Amino acid sequence: QVQLVESGGGLVQPGGSLRLSCAASGFTFSMYAMSWYRQAPGKERELVATIISSGGTRDYADSVKGRFTISRDNAKNTVYLQMASLKPEDTAVYYCFVNYFRNSYWGQGTQVTVSS
């Protein structure tokens, strides 16, 4: 079965950096686009970044462009989200996502808190 396991969240000061990882299993990782979403308290879940199967094309939400970088290692079945210049408004639970055979799969999420 499809499994997505995120890691790397934590507490960081404004202006700091974090790298999130999502280990995938249960499907042919190298054939599918992967995405990161986030959900802040009291807000809807929003798309943060997407990377296509080959890694050649990446899209970002306007709010994170220039600060976040999505990447993948198809040999390790892992997708990453490098976050820099973090702001308090980046505080949220971050989720890994894949659409596989028209079904949506989510990880359990990892908490990112940006605070001094």
N, C-alpha and C positions, 0 to 999 in steps of 0.2 A: 504494500500500500504506500501511497505517497506520504512522505514525512518531510517536514521543514522544521529545522531547529535553529533558532536564532541565539546569538550570544554577543557579548561585548558591550552591553549597555552599562550605565552607571551614572554617577554624579560627577559633573564637570563644571568648572567655573566659566562664566561668559568669556568668549574668545578662545576657549580651549578646543580640543579635538578628541574625537573618538572614532574607532573603526568597528562597525558591526559586521558580523559574519552570519551566514545562513547556510547550514549544511543540508543538502537535499538528498533524498533517496526514494526508491520505488518507481522511478521513471527515468527515461533517457535524458538526463539533464541537458546535454549538449544540443538537444533539438528544440528547446523551448525558451521563449523569452521569460525573463524573471523581473519581478518588481519589488520595490519597497513601498509600503504605505506607513502612515502614522495616524494615531488618534490621540488627541489631547483631551483632558477632562472636559466634559460638556460639549464637545465638538464632534462632528462627523469624521469618519475615517477619510483620509485624503491620500491621493497618490503622490509619492515623493519622487520616484525615479524608476525608469524601466530600461532594461538592456536586452537587445535581441540575442538570439541563440549564439551567434558567432562573436558577439561582443562589439561588432563594428558600429552599431548605432545605439546611442543612449539619449534618453529624453529626461528632462527634469521639470519639476514644478518651478514656477517663477520665483517662489519664495526661497528656493535653495540653490538656484543657478549661481555658479561661481564659487560656491562654498562646499557643496557635496559632490562626491564622485562615486558613481556606481561602477563596479567591475566584476568580472567573474573568472574563475579558474575551472574550465571544463574537465581538466584532469582530476580535480579534487571535488567535483560536484558542489562547488561552493560559490555563492555570490556575496559580494561585500558592499558596504556603504561606508566610504570614508567621509567623515563630517569634520569640517573645520570652521573656524570663526563662529562657533556656536553661540546662539542667542537664547535668552530665557523663553522666547516663543517657540523654540525648537523642542521644548519639553513635551514628551508624549511617549506612548508605547509604540514601538516600531515593529512592524510585521513584514515578514517575507511572504511573497505570493506567487503562485503559478496557476495558470489556466491550462488544465490538462484534460484532453478529451471533453471539452466543454464543461468541465467541472472546476470549480474554484477551490483551491487549497491554500490554507493559511498556516503559518507557524503559530506558536503560543505567544509570541511577542517578547520584546525586551525593553525594559524601561530606560529611557534617557531623561535625566533631569539636569537642566542647566540653571545653576543658581550659585550666588556668591555666599 
